[in-house]
Amino acid sequence: MGFDLRLQVIAAFILMATVVAGPAFTADIESARIWRAPDNTRLVFDIDEAFDYKHFSLDNPRRLVIDIKSTGLKANLDKLDIAKTPISKIRSGLRGSADLRIVLELKEQVRVNSFTLKANEQYGDRLVVDLFDTVKEMAKKPVSKLPLSTNRQIMIAIDAGHGGEDPGAVGPKSIYEKAVVFQISQRIKKLFDNNPDFKAELVRTGDYYLAHRKRTAIARKSQADFFISIHADAFTNPQANGASVYALSTRGATSEAARFLAKKENRADLIGGAEGSLNLDNTDPALREVLLDLSMTATLSSSLDAGKYVLKNMGSVARLHKKRVEQAGFLVLKSPDIPSLLIETGFISNPKEARQLSSAGYQQRMAAAIYNGLVSYYIDNTPEGTSLAANKGKRERSYTIARGDTLSEIAQRYNTSVTTILSYNKMGSSTIKVGQKIMIPARQ
Ligand SMILES: [Zn+2]
């Protein structure tokens, strides 16, 4: 055999081998996403078939290696925005005949947690890799109670439901609950921030997922007086419509819808992976139950009371799904010491409400109703040591008329008279309409 011929045979053999043993992918990474939260980075790979994977860390240079068996890469990992994350570069390559290796080059040390997620409303099966910042974790100080000043502002923690990998309910025309409720939450915060007696904080500050336990922990850390979780959910029946307000129930749910929604919301915590269900409190569980029960009773009665004010105000903006504050076992409401409400601003599964909920005007009216409800509650139930208590009657205030309001009731609440309100607002008669804004004069 001449040299040329031998080469040809070898070439043919290589060609044949390639054809026969060509990459035998059983799955593909169709796409990938990255979510940056204040203290962690989440990488998500959409994989179209069942897959086997492992990951391990290497040093010098610092990197995380993710090996996925029999899987091809269709997604373009270069498109992932790694700015503001600990990742400096993402490489990938074929390992063996058909296994995929993804290498994350890291700028700093991270703690890694990975898990798989089943398909939801928006995505198919996924591999989730969480990188927790360790620098910030170490810098975390134990929560120290600030001395309560005599003139403190009332702090409202506003939690926009869902986020990141959890879209919440998905309405017609790809309207996502997580986006709508984030916009409404920002509007509520602005209203509180413009009131000198209040202060508000967004629990979720961007598009990333937070486990329910973490949401309540953030509210506690900021010493919130009140916690509201904003939602816009879906129901099995697209006809279902209207807004509702929920407080926690430690026993049964008050209605079928309440049971359904609580189950759905609580299930979202699977998206948190092991981290989400991790119990970070070291208290003895039996003792914790007792303590929880004791303070929960007082907290719950405040929640229910405030819920009535919010519901009444929301009634001027939206049709109410239920006329009273409902109760269900929502995980996110389980703060023993902070009164909490879950507010359903409407059903995103209902085409008309989905359209409304994504409009700026409606969002603003809804935000104002929630804000007015809570402010009215605090005017009637003012905590000691707050600037609201110190300045009671000394400030001019605005009030938006809610359904069922009468001028004499409003006058009584603000320690003034109907005549004073009428002349201050240059009103010819005591006829008021829902949504009308009136000014309450400061007492001389
Ligand atoms: Zn929701």
Residues whose N, C-alpha, C, O or C-beta is under 5 A from the ligand:
A	BS01	ZN	G161 G168 H231 A232 D233
